[in-house]
Amino acid sequence: MLDVVIVGGGACGLALARDLAKAGVSFALYEARPRLGGRVLSVEDHSSGLRVDLGPTWFWPDTQPTITALVAELGLADFAQYDPGTALLLAEGDKKPETRMTPNLHSGARRLAGGMASLIEALAKDVPAESIHLNAVLRDAAERGDHVEMRFDIGGEPGIVEARRLVLALPPRLIEERIAFDPPLDALTRNAMRNAPTWMAAQAKAVVGYEGKPAWRADGHSGNAFATHEQAVLGEIFDACDASGEQAAIGGFFALSIEWREAFEGGMPMLLASQLVQLYGKPLEGLGEQHVQDWAREPFTCSSLDKTPPADHPDYGDPLLRQSFWEGKLFLGGAETAREGGGYVEGALKAARRIGLRILDKKEAPIMIAGASEAASPEALNEASLARFREWVQSKRGPAFASYRQRLNFGLSNGQREQITQRAMLGAMEAVLKEAIAVLEGLPFDHSAVAVEKGRSDLTPLVQASFDGFIQELLDGVIDYNRTSCALSNFPEEHKPSKDYLSATLRDIAAAWREFSLDANQILLDKSVASDQQATRSL
């Protein structure tokens, strides 16, 4: 009998399979598609000679350490996303685009030579070919005492597979919608699955390749453009050339809804070509070689719930999706289950690491407390834990702003027209505070020398002080960015937020801060009670 069955051959499933193969664990990987990669999809463009990405394109070394380290470990070539030059704004469909200066629009993003599929191929090389099964759709899974029994459709034929443990490296919504469990998963977990939108599942992406060098660069443009008028086909556009800039390609995310993409399907090549010529001029006249991927039509990506895109950037990492089920025989993976990097390839790799450590009976690296030992005084231990927390908060200043920008672009691409800044900034701050609670839960404190007065731990103000200046720094960055943003220049209230708008935003953040403070205080009080109980038992 197999030790592990992995369902899902995307980045999470393959990274886990690679780790299990290295550890000598017997396993098999089953993928519903006829190819590996999941949402990672790179295709050949014959006009440019490039392999272009129709799924994930970028990773960010400053905020995504897992994929950054893996790219280096695998020896993959990477290069910076091209950003120098001006960006274009097409605010009205019947007028020429306006020019905007938008330095470092992609915040230090990098791409892989040969496309993101290079990562998938490198992971697959370390997985025995006989362990991989394509065209295999899982229908149901049942706990059978000491193992799990799974029923698949494999190449159209039914098949039963048994293993001691099952890992579902799939979007949670697809798991909840498509797979039957015996015994059923609890209602809270199923609800958490439904509340985890599949990242980019309702989106569509286009890349167009051209012969010769990129004409837009010769004209001083970065290739970045935003179209904000109601008839726009592509809303956000970017340079998709190779590292040298010798092979020309332009990419973009559709602004059209799922319904409109279906309605205009027949004329889409002409509409795409027309918008690109309107932006970049006659050098792009002619269709080029177009590649379109509509993820909403992918049954192994987009669930029924995903057909209605979320209004805001989703917050991932629900702890209910990171627990194991059936007494450690069932695990949920996939990018949407990760506490950090949720939805991105980074999140998929983090989920794979989390599950791999559990399967291999290892513990995740403990939080190291510099300057504290097992024999340290309560004061020294508490100060060391607070110092570790302050260090963590400091490390989140840059990522919080990056999260704001990602949420802002997500809102724009999903047709938001009001309170875009407010939603994006609040979401970014709430995500940091949510992570901060998880960090606090994992830090050791000795409460024997800590006072509690009127229901508040004396440690709570010290925890709060770790965020001194954090919100103001984020706000300053938001204001500066909005004033130079090409995408927001057509939204005056967002481009230069008024005092009233900023005050409303800060009131929302103040409410989130109050909730965080109450939760943090409760954690510290609970730790205090636990310490008292432990001391009583030792007497």
N, C-alpha and C positions, 0 to 999 in steps of 0.2 A: 504494500500500500504506500502511496506517496505521502511524504510528510506535509507538503503544501501544494495547493492549487491556487494560482493567481489568475483572476479573470480581468482582462484589460491589458492591452499591449501598448499603452502610451508610455509617457516618460516615467510615471510612478511604477507601473507594472514591470517595465524593463529594468529600472534601477534596482528594484527589489529582487528580481530574478538574478541579476548580476551579483548582488551581495550573497544570495543564497547559494549560487553556483560556486562562488569563492569559498564559502563555508562548508561545502560538501553536503548540503541538504538536498534531499530528493524532492523535485518539484516539477510541475508542468504549468505552462502559461497558455491560456486560451484567449483568443482575440476574435471578436465578432466580424471585423472587417477582413477583407482579403489582403490587407497590408498592416504593418506595424506603424505606430506613431500616434494614433488617436487624433487629437486636434492638431498635432504637428504634421504639416503637409507642405512639402517642397516639390515643385514641378519644374520640368525642363522648359525653358523658353528658347526657341531656336533662333529668333531674331537677334537677341542679344548674346546668346551663348551662356546665359546665366541659369542657375537653378533658383527660382524665386519662391518666397514663402507666402502661402495662402492661409496659414495659421499663425502661431506665435512667431514673432520676428526678432524681438529684442530681449536682452537681459541687462540688468543694471548692477555693475560691480559694487557700487557704493551701498546698495541696500539689499543685494541678493548674494550672500556669501556662498551658499550651497552650490548653485549652478556655476558661479565663478570658479570655485575650487575644482569642480568636476571638469569643466572645460580645460583647465590647466592640467589636471591629472590625465585626461585623455589625449592631450597634445593637440587639441583642435585649434585651428587658426581663427582669430576673431579680429574685428576691426570696428572703429567708431562709426556710428550713424552720422551721415553727412549732414551738417547743420549750417555751415558758413553761408553767408549771403542773405538776401532778403526773402521774406515770405509774402504770399499773396492772399488777399481777402476778396472774395467774390460775394458781396452783400446783396446785389440785385442781379437777377438773371439776365436782364437785357442791357447791362452796362459792362464796361471793362473792369478788370480787377484792380484793386488798390494795392500799393506796395507798403509793406510794414517791415520794420527791423525786429527780429525776434531771435536774439542770441541764445544758443544752447537750448533750443526748444525741447529736445528729447532728454535733457538732464543727464548726459553722459552715457546714454544707451549704447550698447554694442551689439553687433551682429556676428553670426558665424559664417565663415567662408563656405560656400556650398549650401547655405540655408540651414535652418534649425534641424532639418532632418539629418544633418551630419552628426548631431548629438545622438539621435535615435539609432543611427547605424553603428556608431561607436559602442553604445551600450549593448546592442544586439550581438556584436562580435564576441562578447564575453559570455554569451548565453548559448549553451549547446543547442544546435539547430533542431535536434530531435525532441527537445523539450517545448518547442513552440508549435502551437496548433492554430491555424487561421480558419476563418469562416465558421467559427464555433460560437454559438449564441446560447448563453445560460438561460434556462427557463425557470428552474426552481432549485432550492437547496433545502436539505432536511438534516437535522441533527440525529445521529444514530448512535448515541452513547459515547463511544470512544472515537468516532469519526464523523465526517460530514459526507452525505451522499448528494451528488449533483446530477441534474438531468440537462443535457445539452442537445441542441440541434447542431450537428457537425457536418457541414457540407450538404445540408438538407436531410441528413439521416439522424435518427435519435441515438443518443449514447449516454451511458451512465458512467460517472467517474467518482471515485472515492478517495478521500484524503483525510489526514488527521486535522488539518486546518485549511480554512478557505479565506483568501484575501480578495476583496472586491475593489479593484483599483479603477473605479468608475465614478462618474458624477453621481452624487447622492440621489438626485431627483430621478435619474434613470433607474437606479437600484430600486427605489420605492415604487416606481411605476411599472417596471417590467419583470421583476423577479419575485416569485412567491417563496415564502419561508415557512418551514414547519419545524418547531413551533413559530408562530408569527413574532416579529419584533414588536416591542412595546410601543404604545401610542405616542409617547414623548419622543422616542427616537424617530419614528416615522414622520412626525411633525417637523422635527429638526431637518430631516432629509428634504422635505417639501420646501422648507424655508431657506435652502441653500441653492440660489440660482446658479445654473451652469454657466461659467464664465464664457462670454462671447457666443453663447449658443444661438441667440437670435440675430447675430450679426452676419454680414456678408462682406467679403473683401475682394478687391480686384487688383491685379498687377498687369501692367502693359509693358512689353519689351520692345525696344527699337534697335534697328541697325545703327552702328556708328556711336559717336560720343553723345552724352546728354546735352541737348541744346540749351536747356534751362540754366545749366551751370555757366555756359559761355555768356549768357545774358545777365549773370550776376545773381541768379536766384538759387536758393538752397534746394528748391523742389518742394518745400513745405508750403501748403496752401490750405485755406479753409473756405468752404462755400456754405453760407448761412441762409441763403434765400430758400423759399419754400419748395422750389422746383429742383433743387440741387440733387444730383445723382450721388456724387461722392461728397461727403462732408469734411473729412480730414484726409489730406494727401501728403505724401512724403517721397523722398528720393529713395529708390530701391536699387541703385547701381552697385557694382562690385567695389572692392576696397580701393582699386586704382582709379575708378571713375572712367574707365575706358569702355565699359559695357553699360548701356543705358537701359534703365527701367524705372518706371514710376508706379507707386502703389497707393491705394486709398481704401478707406472704409466707407461703406454705403450710408448715405443719409436717408434713403428711401426705406419705408417700413416693409415688413414681410409681405403685406398685401399688395403694396405698390410694386415691389420687385417682381411679384408674380404677374401683375397686370401688364407691366412693360417688358416682360421677358423677351418677346420677339424683337423689339427695337432697342434692346439694351446695348448692343455693340455700337450702334450709331450714337446713342445718347452719351455713352462713355467717351467716345472719340471726340464728340462735339464739345463736351465740357473741358477736356484736356487742351484742345486747340484754343478755346476761349481763354483759358488761363495762360498757356505758354506760347501761343502763337502758331504761325504756319509751319515752323520746323516739325511740329508734331502732327501735321495734317496727314490723313491716312489712318487706318485703324490700328496700325501696329499689330503686335501679337497679343491678344487679350486672354487673360486667365481670370475666371471668376469662380469663387467658392462661396456658396450660400450655406452656412452652417445650420440654418433653420430647417433645411431639407435633409439633414443627416439624422437618420433615426437612431444612430448610436452616439449622438451628441446632444440633440435637442429633445427634451421631454415636452409633454403637452403644456405643462406650466411655463416652460421657457419660451413658449410662443408669445407670451406677454412679457416684454423685457422689464426689469426692475427700473424704477424711476431714479434711483441713486446707485452709486457704486456699492456693491454688496460687501458686507462685513462677514468674513468667514472665520472658521475656527471654533464652531460650537463644540464644547467638550463632550456632548453626547455622541458626536460622530467620531470621536477619538478613543472611545472605550472599546473593549472587546466584548463579544457576545458568546452565548453558548459555552460558558466556562472556558473562555480563551480559545475557542475553536473557530471563531468568525471575527474578521477584522474589516473595517471600512477604510479604503484608501482614496486616492484621487486628490487633485489639487484643491478641491473645495473643502477638504477636511483639515487642511493645515492651518495652524494658528498664525503663522507668518508666511507671507507670499501667497495667500489663498487665491486660487484661480490661475496663477501663473505657473510656468514650468518650475520656478523656485519652490512653490508650494507642493507640486507633485513630488519633487525630489525629497522635500522634508517629510512628506507623508510616508514615502518609501523607507526613509531612515528610521522613522518612529516605529513602523511595523516590523522592520528587520531586527531592530534591537529587542523587541518583545519576543519575536519568534526564536531568536538565538539566545534567549534568556539572559540578555545583557541589560544593563540600566543605562539610560542616557547620562552623559557626563554630568556629574553634580555641579551645582553652582559653587565655584571656589570662592572662599571668603579670605581675601588676602589679610594677613596680619592676625588671624584668629586660629587658635588650635582647640582641640577637644578640651583642654584644661584652661582655656581662656576664661577670664572673669566675665560675669554677665554684661558689664558695661563694655568690655572690649568686643565681645561677640556682637552686641547690638550695634555698636559703632561701625564694626566691620560690615555688617549686613546693610546698614544705612548707606555706607560708602559704596557698596556694590549696587545698591538701588540708584543712588545718585549717578553713578557711572552709566548705568543702563539708561536712565532718563536722558543723560547728555548724548548718548549714542542715537537717540531717536529724534533729535532735532532736525537733522537733514532728511531722514526718511519721512517725517511728518509732512514736510513741505512737498516732497515727491508724491506722497499719497494725495495731498490736496490737488496737485496738478493732474494726477491720473483720474481723480474723481471729477474734476472740472471737465476734462476732455470727454469722460464717459457721459456726463450730463449733456454736453453739447451734441455728442454723436447720437444721443437718444431723444433729441428734439426738445430738451428743456429750454425754456425761454425766460423763466422767472426764478429768482432766488438761487441762481446757479452757484454763486460764490458762497452764499450762506450754507447751502446744503453740503458743498464740497469741504468747506473748512470745518463745519461741525462734524461731518463724517470722519475726516482725518483725525480730529482731536479725540473723538469717541473711540476710534480704533486704538490710539495710543493708550488711552486710559484703561481700556479693556485688557490690553496686554500687560499694563502695569499691575493690575490686580492679580493676574496669573503669576507674574514675577514675585510679587509680595508673598503669595501663597507658598512659593518654593524656597523662600529665604528663612534661615533659622534665627529665632529671637529667644532670648532668655528673659522672662518677665519677672524673675524674682526681685529685680531691683527697679521695676517700672511701676509707677503709680497709675491708678485709674481713678479719675475724679469726674463725678456726674456723668458716668457712662462713656468717658473719653479716655483713651490710652494716652499717656504722655509721649508715646512714640508717634502718634498721628500727626501733630504739627510738624515733626521733623520729616516725615514722609511727604507731607504737602510742600514743605520748603524745597524739596528736590526739584520741583517744577518752577521755581522762581524765574521769571523772565521768559518761560517757554511759550506761553500763549501770545505774549506781546511780540516775540521774535517771529512766531508763525504769522501773526497778523501783518507785521511789517513786510514780510516776504510776499504775502498775498497781495497787498496793496501795490508793491513795486512790480510784481509780475503782471497783475491785471492791467496796469497802465502801459505795459509794453506788449501785451498780448494781441496778436493779430486776430485771433478767433473772437475776442471779446470786444473789439473796437466797434462792432455793430450793435453792442448792447451798452448804452451809456451808463446805466446804473451799475452795471458790473465792471465796466472798463475803469470808471473812477467812482468807487462806492461813496455814497453820501454818509454824513455823520449818523443820520438816523438808521441807515441800512447797516452800518458797522455796529451801531449800538444794539440793534435787534440780533445781529449775529453773535455778539458777545453775551447777550442775555441767554441765548440758547446754550452757549458753551458754559456759562456759569451754572446752568441747571445740570449739565453733564458733570461738571466739576464737583458739585454738591453730591451727586449720586456716587461718584468715585470716592469722595472723602468718607461718606457713610459706609461704603463697602470696605474701604481700607481699614477704617476704625474697627469694623466688625471682625475682620480677619485678625487684627491684632488682639482684640478682646478674646476671640476664640482660642488663639494661641496661648493667651494668658491663662485661660481656664484649663487648657490641656497641660500646661506646665504645672499648675497647682495640683491637678489630679495625679500627674506623674510623681510629683514630690510627695504626695500623700501615700501613694502606693509603695514608695521606697522607704517609708518609716517603719 
